[in-house]
Amino acid sequence: AISGMRGDRKRVIVEEFIDFKYEITLLTIKQHKGETLFCKSIGHVQERGDYQWSWQPCEGNHESEAQKMAKIITDDLGGAGIFGVEFFVDKKGGVIFSELSPRPHDTGMVTMYTQNYSQFDIHARVLTGMPLPEIKLIQSGASHVILAEENATGDYAIEGVEEALEDED
């Protein structure tokens, strides 16, 4: 593996099947100056490698361990901005690092509804050096992607809107 690799780091990644309970994204905020911050974890589901839906907050005992791992990983990478750090949560509640995106994340779209500052607000503030006030979860929420087919035709509808609008909040 090393003799055929590209790049200058002599490392090999070994993958294996993980029987996990669910996945989370921990939006990790690296400031130019200041401490590393975290949004409440976001649970998400993927099918066939594509994001399907997410919810925030994702309840469980994974938050502290995920934050420690995300900080180590993003400290090593350096830079500033928001990082979407993904983890598998196993059936015992342990977290296993999965992948990282150095940008706002598809699963984080839910933050446009759930937090006082969305992932996009946070990213822009950090990159431009603006102050970042406390990030607050203001309400629970979920988001769902609508995936178009390659050559989509016809009408598509979102079901359940009327029932959702019955909730005054």
DRENPA-3360 file (N, C-alpha, C; in nm, 2 decimals, always signed):
BEGIN
1 = AISGMRGD = +0.08/-0.12/+0.00/+0.00/+0.00/+0.00/+0.09/+0.13/+0.00 ~ +0.20/+0.12/+0.07/+0.28/+0.24/+0.08/+0.36/+0.26/-0.05 ~ +0.40/+0.16/-0.11/+0.48/+0.17/-0.24/+0.39/+0.23/-0.35 ~ +0.26/+0.21/-0.35/+0.18/+0.26/-0.45/+0.10/+0.39/-0.42 ~ +0.14/+0.45/-0.30/+0.06/+0.56/-0.26/+0.10/+0.69/-0.32 ~ +0.01/+0.79/-0.32/+0.04/+0.93/-0.36/+0.06/+1.01/-0.24 ~ +0.12/+1.12/-0.25/+0.14/+1.21/-0.13/+0.27/+1.19/-0.06 ~ +0.29/+1.27/+0.05/+0.41/+1.26/+0.12/+0.40/+1.20/+0.26;
9 = RKRVIVEE = +0.28/+1.17/+0.30/+0.26/+1.10/+0.43/+0.26/+0.95/+0.42 ~ +0.35/+0.89/+0.49/+0.36/+0.74/+0.48/+0.27/+0.68/+0.58 ~ +0.14/+0.68/+0.54/+0.04/+0.62/+0.63/-0.06/+0.54/+0.55 ~ -0.12/+0.44/+0.61/-0.22/+0.36/+0.54/-0.34/+0.36/+0.62 ~ -0.46/+0.37/+0.56/-0.58/+0.37/+0.63/-0.64/+0.23/+0.60 ~ -0.68/+0.16/+0.71/-0.74/+0.03/+0.70/-0.89/+0.04/+0.74 ~ -0.98/-0.01/+0.65/-1.12/+0.00/+0.68/-1.17/-0.13/+0.72 ~ -1.28/-0.13/+0.80/-1.35/-0.25/+0.83/-1.50/-0.22/+0.85;
17 = FIDFKYEI = -1.58/-0.32/+0.85/-1.72/-0.31/+0.87/-1.75/-0.27/+1.02 ~ -1.83/-0.17/+1.04/-1.87/-0.13/+1.18/-2.02/-0.15/+1.19 ~ -2.06/-0.23/+1.29/-2.20/-0.25/+1.32/-2.24/-0.14/+1.41 ~ -2.29/-0.02/+1.36/-2.32/+0.09/+1.44/-2.47/+0.11/+1.46 ~ -2.50/+0.19/+1.56/-2.64/+0.21/+1.59/-2.69/+0.33/+1.51 ~ -2.62/+0.44/+1.51/-2.65/+0.56/+1.43/-2.53/+0.64/+1.40 ~ -2.54/+0.74/+1.32/-2.43/+0.83/+1.29/-2.46/+0.97/+1.34 ~ -2.35/+1.05/+1.38/-2.37/+1.18/+1.42/-2.27/+1.27/+1.35;
25 = TLLTIKQH = -2.30/+1.40/+1.33/-2.21/+1.50/+1.29/-2.19/+1.60/+1.40 ~ -2.07/+1.62/+1.44/-2.04/+1.72/+1.54/-1.98/+1.84/+1.47 ~ -2.06/+1.95/+1.45/-2.00/+2.07/+1.39/-1.91/+2.13/+1.49 ~ -1.78/+2.14/+1.45/-1.67/+2.18/+1.53/-1.62/+2.31/+1.48 ~ -1.61/+2.41/+1.56/-1.57/+2.55/+1.52/-1.43/+2.58/+1.57 ~ -1.34/+2.60/+1.47/-1.20/+2.64/+1.50/-1.19/+2.79/+1.47 ~ -1.16/+2.87/+1.58/-1.15/+3.02/+1.56/-1.00/+3.05/+1.53 ~ -0.98/+3.17/+1.47/-0.84/+3.21/+1.45/-0.78/+3.23/+1.59;
33 = KGETLFCK = -0.85/+3.29/+1.68/-0.80/+3.30/+1.81/-0.92/+3.27/+1.90 ~ -0.89/+3.18/+2.00/-1.00/+3.14/+2.09/-1.02/+2.99/+2.09 ~ -1.10/+2.95/+2.18/-1.12/+2.81/+2.21/-1.20/+2.74/+2.09 ~ -1.19/+2.61/+2.09/-1.27/+2.53/+1.99/-1.41/+2.52/+2.05 ~ -1.51/+2.54/+1.97/-1.65/+2.54/+2.01/-1.72/+2.43/+1.93 ~ -1.84/+2.39/+1.99/-1.91/+2.28/+1.92/-2.06/+2.31/+1.92 ~ -2.13/+2.28/+1.82/-2.27/+2.28/+1.82/-2.32/+2.15/+1.88 ~ -2.45/+2.15/+1.92/-2.50/+2.02/+1.97/-2.50/+1.92/+1.86;
41 = SIGHVQER = -2.47/+1.79/+1.89/-2.45/+1.69/+1.79/-2.58/+1.67/+1.70 ~ -2.56/+1.64/+1.58/-2.67/+1.62/+1.48/-2.67/+1.47/+1.44 ~ -2.78/+1.40/+1.47/-2.80/+1.27/+1.42/-2.83/+1.27/+1.27 ~ -2.79/+1.17/+1.20/-2.83/+1.16/+1.06/-2.83/+1.02/+1.00 ~ -2.90/+1.01/+0.89/-2.91/+0.88/+0.82/-2.86/+0.90/+0.68 ~ -2.79/+0.80/+0.63/-2.74/+0.80/+0.50/-2.79/+0.67/+0.43 ~ -2.82/+0.67/+0.31/-2.86/+0.55/+0.23/-2.78/+0.55/+0.10 ~ -2.72/+0.44/+0.06/-2.65/+0.43/-0.06/-2.54/+0.54/-0.07;
49 = GDYQWSWQ = -2.49/+0.58/+0.04/-2.38/+0.69/+0.05/-2.43/+0.83/+0.04 ~ -2.56/+0.85/+0.03/-2.62/+0.98/+0.02/-2.69/+1.02/+0.15 ~ -2.67/+1.15/+0.19/-2.75/+1.20/+0.31/-2.89/+1.20/+0.28 ~ -2.97/+1.15/+0.38/-3.12/+1.15/+0.37/-3.19/+1.24/+0.46 ~ -3.16/+1.24/+0.59/-3.22/+1.33/+0.69/-3.13/+1.34/+0.81 ~ -3.16/+1.45/+0.88/-3.08/+1.47/+1.01/-3.17/+1.54/+1.11 ~ -3.13/+1.53/+1.24/-3.21/+1.59/+1.34/-3.11/+1.65/+1.45 ~ -3.15/+1.75/+1.52/-3.07/+1.81/+1.62/-3.16/+1.86/+1.73;
57 = PCEGNHES = -3.14/+1.83/+1.86/-3.02/+1.76/+1.90/-3.03/+1.61/+1.89 ~ -2.92/+1.54/+1.88/-2.92/+1.40/+1.89/-2.88/+1.35/+2.03 ~ -2.98/+1.30/+2.10/-2.96/+1.27/+2.24/-2.87/+1.14/+2.25 ~ -2.80/+1.13/+2.36/-2.71/+1.01/+2.38/-2.60/+1.05/+2.47 ~ -2.51/+0.95/+2.50/-2.40/+0.98/+2.59/-2.27/+0.99/+2.51 ~ -2.28/+1.04/+2.39/-2.16/+1.04/+2.30/-2.10/+1.18/+2.29 ~ -2.16/+1.28/+2.34/-2.12/+1.42/+2.32/-1.97/+1.45/+2.37 ~ -1.94/+1.41/+2.49/-1.81/+1.45/+2.55/-1.70/+1.37/+2.47;
65 = EAQKMAKI = -1.72/+1.25/+2.45/-1.61/+1.17/+2.38/-1.59/+1.22/+2.23 ~ -1.70/+1.25/+2.17/-1.70/+1.30/+2.03/-1.62/+1.44/+2.03 ~ -1.65/+1.52/+2.13/-1.59/+1.66/+2.13/-1.44/+1.64/+2.15 ~ -1.39/+1.55/+2.24/-1.25/+1.53/+2.26/-1.18/+1.49/+2.13 ~ -1.24/+1.39/+2.06/-1.18/+1.34/+1.94/-1.18/+1.45/+1.83 ~ -1.29/+1.52/+1.81/-1.30/+1.62/+1.71/-1.20/+1.73/+1.73 ~ -1.18/+1.77/+1.86/-1.07/+1.87/+1.89/-0.93/+1.82/+1.85 ~ -0.90/+1.70/+1.88/-0.77/+1.65/+1.85/-0.75/+1.65/+1.70;
73 = ITDDLGGA = -0.85/+1.60/+1.62/-0.84/+1.59/+1.48/-0.83/+1.73/+1.42 ~ -0.92/+1.82/+1.46/-0.92/+1.96/+1.39/-0.80/+2.04/+1.44 ~ -0.75/+2.02/+1.56/-0.62/+2.09/+1.60/-0.51/+2.04/+1.51 ~ -0.50/+1.91/+1.48/-0.39/+1.86/+1.39/-0.40/+1.92/+1.25 ~ -0.53/+1.94/+1.20/-0.54/+1.99/+1.07/-0.51/+2.14/+1.06 ~ -0.54/+2.22/+1.17/-0.52/+2.36/+1.17/-0.63/+2.43/+1.09 ~ -0.61/+2.56/+1.08/-0.70/+2.64/+1.00/-0.82/+2.70/+1.09 ~ -0.91/+2.76/+1.03/-1.03/+2.82/+1.10/-1.15/+2.79/+1.02;
81 = GIFGVEFF = -1.26/+2.79/+1.09/-1.39/+2.77/+1.02/-1.47/+2.66/+1.09 ~ -1.57/+2.62/+1.02/-1.65/+2.51/+1.07/-1.62/+2.38/+1.00 ~ -1.60/+2.28/+1.08/-1.57/+2.14/+1.03/-1.68/+2.05/+1.07 ~ -1.73/+1.97/+0.97/-1.83/+1.87/+0.99/-1.76/+1.74/+1.02 ~ -1.75/+1.70/+1.15/-1.68/+1.58/+1.19/-1.78/+1.47/+1.22 ~ -1.77/+1.37/+1.14/-1.87/+1.26/+1.15/-1.82/+1.14/+1.23 ~ -1.91/+1.08/+1.31/-1.88/+0.96/+1.39/-1.99/+0.86/+1.38 ~ -1.95/+0.73/+1.39/-2.04/+0.62/+1.41/-2.06/+0.61/+1.56;
89 = VDKKGGVI = -2.19/+0.59/+1.61/-2.21/+0.56/+1.75/-2.25/+0.41/+1.76 ~ -2.17/+0.34/+1.83/-2.19/+0.19/+1.84/-2.31/+0.16/+1.94 ~ -2.34/+0.04/+1.95/-2.46/+0.00/+2.03/-2.43/+0.02/+2.18 ~ -2.31/+0.04/+2.22/-2.28/+0.07/+2.36/-2.26/+0.22/+2.39 ~ -2.28/+0.30/+2.28/-2.27/+0.44/+2.30/-2.13/+0.50/+2.27 ~ -2.04/+0.41/+2.24/-1.90/+0.46/+2.20/-1.90/+0.53/+2.07 ~ -1.81/+0.62/+2.04/-1.80/+0.69/+1.91/-1.67/+0.64/+1.84 ~ -1.69/+0.63/+1.71/-1.58/+0.59/+1.62/-1.57/+0.69/+1.51;
97 = FSELSPRP = -1.45/+0.76/+1.49/-1.44/+0.86/+1.39/-1.47/+0.80/+1.25 ~ -1.54/+0.87/+1.17/-1.57/+0.83/+1.04/-1.51/+0.91/+0.93 ~ -1.54/+1.04/+0.93/-1.48/+1.13/+0.83/-1.50/+1.28/+0.87 ~ -1.44/+1.37/+0.79/-1.44/+1.51/+0.82/-1.46/+1.59/+0.69 ~ -1.54/+1.69/+0.70/-1.55/+1.79/+0.59/-1.51/+1.92/+0.64 ~ -1.41/+1.99/+0.58/-1.37/+2.12/+0.63/-1.45/+2.23/+0.58 ~ -1.58/+2.23/+0.61/-1.68/+2.33/+0.55/-1.81/+2.30/+0.62 ~ -1.91/+2.39/+0.59/-2.05/+2.36/+0.63/-2.09/+2.22/+0.58;
105 = HDTGMVTM = -2.17/+2.15/+0.65/-2.20/+2.01/+0.61/-2.35/+1.99/+0.58 ~ -2.37/+1.89/+0.49/-2.51/+1.87/+0.45/-2.60/+1.84/+0.57 ~ -2.55/+1.76/+0.66/-2.63/+1.73/+0.78/-2.66/+1.85/+0.86 ~ -2.58/+1.95/+0.85/-2.59/+2.07/+0.93/-2.70/+2.17/+0.88 ~ -2.76/+2.14/+0.77/-2.87/+2.23/+0.72/-2.97/+2.25/+0.82 ~ -2.99/+2.16/+0.91/-3.09/+2.17/+1.02/-3.07/+2.29/+1.11 ~ -2.94/+2.34/+1.11/-2.91/+2.45/+1.20/-2.97/+2.58/+1.16 ~ -3.02/+2.58/+1.04/-3.09/+2.71/+0.99/-3.22/+2.72/+1.07;
113 = YTQNYSQF = -3.27/+2.62/+1.13/-3.40/+2.62/+1.21/-3.37/+2.60/+1.36 ~ -3.27/+2.53/+1.40/-3.26/+2.49/+1.54/-3.17/+2.58/+1.62 ~ -3.08/+2.66/+1.56/-2.99/+2.74/+1.64/-3.01/+2.88/+1.62 ~ -2.95/+2.96/+1.71/-2.96/+3.11/+1.69/-2.86/+3.15/+1.58 ~ -2.76/+3.08/+1.55/-2.67/+3.10/+1.44/-2.66/+2.97/+1.36 ~ -2.69/+2.98/+1.23/-2.67/+2.86/+1.15/-2.53/+2.83/+1.12 ~ -2.50/+2.71/+1.07/-2.36/+2.67/+1.04/-2.30/+2.77/+0.94 ~ -2.38/+2.83/+0.85/-2.33/+2.93/+0.76/-2.29/+3.06/+0.82;
121 = DIHARVLT = -2.38/+3.10/+0.92/-2.35/+3.22/+1.00/-2.22/+3.20/+1.07 ~ -2.20/+3.09/+1.14/-2.08/+3.06/+1.22/-1.96/+3.06/+1.13 ~ -1.97/+2.99/+1.02/-1.85/+2.98/+0.93/-1.81/+3.12/+0.88 ~ -1.90/+3.20/+0.84/-1.87/+3.33/+0.79/-1.81/+3.42/+0.90 ~ -1.87/+3.41/+1.02/-1.81/+3.49/+1.13/-1.67/+3.45/+1.16 ~ -1.65/+3.32/+1.17/-1.51/+3.28/+1.21/-1.41/+3.31/+1.10 ~ -1.44/+3.29/+0.97/-1.35/+3.32/+0.87/-1.31/+3.47/+0.85 ~ -1.41/+3.55/+0.88/-1.39/+3.70/+0.87/-1.34/+3.76/+1.00;
129 = GMPLPEIK = -1.32/+3.68/+1.11/-1.27/+3.73/+1.23/-1.37/+3.81/+1.32 ~ -1.50/+3.80/+1.28/-1.60/+3.86/+1.36/-1.62/+3.79/+1.49 ~ -1.67/+3.85/+1.59/-1.70/+3.78/+1.72/-1.81/+3.68/+1.70 ~ -1.79/+3.57/+1.78/-1.89/+3.46/+1.77/-1.96/+3.45/+1.91 ~ -2.08/+3.51/+1.92/-2.15/+3.50/+2.05/-2.18/+3.36/+2.08 ~ -2.24/+3.33/+2.19/-2.28/+3.20/+2.23/-2.37/+3.13/+2.13 ~ -2.34/+3.01/+2.09/-2.43/+2.94/+2.00/-2.53/+2.86/+2.09 ~ -2.66/+2.89/+2.06/-2.76/+2.83/+2.14/-2.85/+2.75/+2.05;
137 = LIQSGASH = -2.89/+2.63/+2.11/-2.99/+2.55/+2.05/-3.12/+2.61/+2.09 ~ -3.20/+2.66/+2.00/-3.33/+2.73/+2.04/-3.45/+2.64/+2.03 ~ -3.44/+2.54/+1.94/-3.55/+2.44/+1.93/-3.50/+2.31/+1.86 ~ -3.57/+2.21/+1.89/-3.53/+2.08/+1.82/-3.58/+2.09/+1.67 ~ -3.52/+2.02/+1.58/-3.57/+2.02/+1.45/-3.51/+1.91/+1.36 ~ -3.56/+1.90/+1.24/-3.51/+1.79/+1.15/-3.51/+1.85/+1.01 ~ -3.43/+1.79/+0.92/-3.43/+1.83/+0.78/-3.42/+1.70/+0.70 ~ -3.47/+1.71/+0.58/-3.47/+1.59/+0.49/-3.44/+1.64/+0.35;
145 = VILAEENA = -3.36/+1.57/+0.28/-3.32/+1.60/+0.15/-3.42/+1.55/+0.05 ~ -3.44/+1.62/-0.06/-3.52/+1.57/-0.17/-3.42/+1.55/-0.29 ~ -3.39/+1.42/-0.31/-3.30/+1.38/-0.41/-3.37/+1.37/-0.55 ~ -3.32/+1.44/-0.65/-3.37/+1.43/-0.78/-3.31/+1.31/-0.85 ~ -3.38/+1.25/-0.94/-3.32/+1.15/-1.02/-3.24/+1.22/-1.13 ~ -3.15/+1.14/-1.20/-3.06/+1.20/-1.29/-3.14/+1.28/-1.40 ~ -3.24/+1.23/-1.45/-3.32/+1.29/-1.55/-3.47/+1.30/-1.50 ~ -3.49/+1.38/-1.40/-3.62/+1.38/-1.33/-3.72/+1.45/-1.42;
153 = TGDYAIEG = -3.84/+1.39/-1.42/-3.95/+1.45/-1.49/-4.07/+1.43/-1.40 ~ -4.18/+1.51/-1.43/-4.30/+1.50/-1.35/-4.31/+1.58/-1.23 ~ -4.41/+1.57/-1.15/-4.43/+1.65/-1.03/-4.39/+1.57/-0.91 ~ -4.33/+1.65/-0.82/-4.28/+1.59/-0.69/-4.36/+1.67/-0.58 ~ -4.39/+1.60/-0.48/-4.46/+1.67/-0.37/-4.40/+1.63/-0.24 ~ -4.41/+1.72/-0.15/-4.37/+1.70/-0.01/-4.50/+1.67/+0.07 ~ -4.50/+1.56/+0.13/-4.62/+1.52/+0.21/-4.61/+1.56/+0.35 ~ -4.73/+1.59/+0.42/-4.73/+1.62/+0.56/-4.72/+1.76/+0.59;
161 = VEEALEDE = -4.72/+1.85/+0.50/-4.70/+1.99/+0.52/-4.82/+2.05/+0.61 ~ -4.94/+2.01/+0.57/-5.06/+2.06/+0.64/-5.05/+2.02/+0.79 ~ -5.02/+1.89/+0.81/-5.01/+1.84/+0.95/-4.90/+1.92/+1.03 ~ -4.78/+1.94/+0.96/-4.67/+2.02/+1.03/-4.72/+2.16/+1.06 ~ -4.79/+2.22/+0.98/-4.84/+2.36/+1.00/-4.94/+2.37/+1.11 ~ -5.00/+2.26/+1.16/-5.09/+2.26/+1.27/-5.02/+2.30/+1.40 ~ -4.89/+2.28/+1.40/-4.81/+2.31/+1.52/-4.78/+2.46/+1.51 ~ -4.84/+2.54/+1.60/-4.82/+2.69/+1.60/-4.68/+2.73/+1.61;
169 = D = -4.59/+2.65/+1.67/-4.45/+2.69/+1.69/-4.36/+2.65/+1.57;
% end
